[in-house]
Amino acid sequence: MTSLVLGELLQRFRIGHLSAGKPAVRLDGHLHGEIAREQWEREGPGRHRTMEAGDRRDSVFVRLVDERYQAAPAAGPAPALVEFQDRPDRTQSTPQQ
């Protein structure tokens, strides 16, 4: 899921639908999560190499993600992973018979 979020932000940034400020806000929320942070730790270096070989907007985007990743710990620890079905904001209903 985290790759989809980054991919969608990158595509919208590439075509000019997002200024640099808007992805930063979305990235702050996204990188507050443990899974997103772990993914950037794993995949960030590879994305740097790929994006730096791309156009200017790709380079700007990957630097922006990296900046927001570096700032994420200051926002507090990543919340513990919560299973989808255990989230208090989700209710499971049983089929009516």
Contacts in CASP RR format, 6 or more apart in sequence:
PFRMAT RR
TARGET T0000
AUTHOR 0000-0000-0000
METHOD contacts of the structure
MODEL  1
MTSLVLGELLQRFRIGHLSAGKPAVRLDGHLHGEIAREQWEREGPGRHRT
MEAGDRRDSVFVRLVDERYQAAPAAGPAPALVEFQDRPDRTQSTPQQ
1 35 0 8 1.000
2 30 0 8 1.000
2 35 0 8 1.000
2 36 0 8 1.000
2 39 0 8 1.000
3 39 0 8 1.000
5 26 0 8 1.000
5 30 0 8 1.000
5 36 0 8 1.000
6 30 0 8 1.000
6 65 0 8 1.000
9 18 0 8 1.000
9 23 0 8 1.000
9 26 0 8 1.000
9 27 0 8 1.000
9 61 0 8 1.000
10 58 0 8 1.000
10 61 0 8 1.000
12 18 0 8 1.000
12 23 0 8 1.000
13 20 0 8 1.000
13 23 0 8 1.000
13 57 0 8 1.000
13 60 0 8 1.000
13 61 0 8 1.000
14 57 0 8 1.000
14 58 0 8 1.000
14 61 0 8 1.000
16 57 0 8 1.000
20 60 0 8 1.000
20 64 0 8 1.000
23 61 0 8 1.000
23 64 0 8 1.000
24 64 0 8 1.000
24 67 0 8 1.000
24 68 0 8 1.000
27 64 0 8 1.000
27 65 0 8 1.000
27 68 0 8 1.000
27 69 0 8 1.000
28 68 0 8 1.000
28 71 0 8 1.000
28 72 0 8 1.000
28 75 0 8 1.000
30 36 0 8 1.000
31 37 0 8 1.000
31 40 0 8 1.000
31 65 0 8 1.000
31 68 0 8 1.000
31 69 0 8 1.000
31 72 0 8 1.000
32 72 0 8 1.000
32 75 0 8 1.000
32 76 0 8 1.000
32 78 0 8 1.000
32 79 0 8 1.000
33 72 0 8 1.000
33 78 0 8 1.000
33 79 0 8 1.000
34 78 0 8 1.000
34 79 0 8 1.000
34 80 0 8 1.000
34 81 0 8 1.000
35 81 0 8 1.000
37 69 0 8 1.000
37 72 0 8 1.000
37 78 0 8 1.000
40 65 0 8 1.000
40 66 0 8 1.000
40 69 0 8 1.000
44 62 0 8 1.000
44 65 0 8 1.000
44 66 0 8 1.000
47 62 0 8 1.000
47 65 0 8 1.000
48 62 0 8 1.000
48 66 0 8 1.000
50 58 0 8 1.000
51 58 0 8 1.000
51 59 0 8 1.000
51 61 0 8 1.000
51 62 0 8 1.000
52 58 0 8 1.000
52 59 0 8 1.000
52 62 0 8 1.000
72 78 0 8 1.000
84 90 0 8 1.000
85 92 0 8 1.000
END
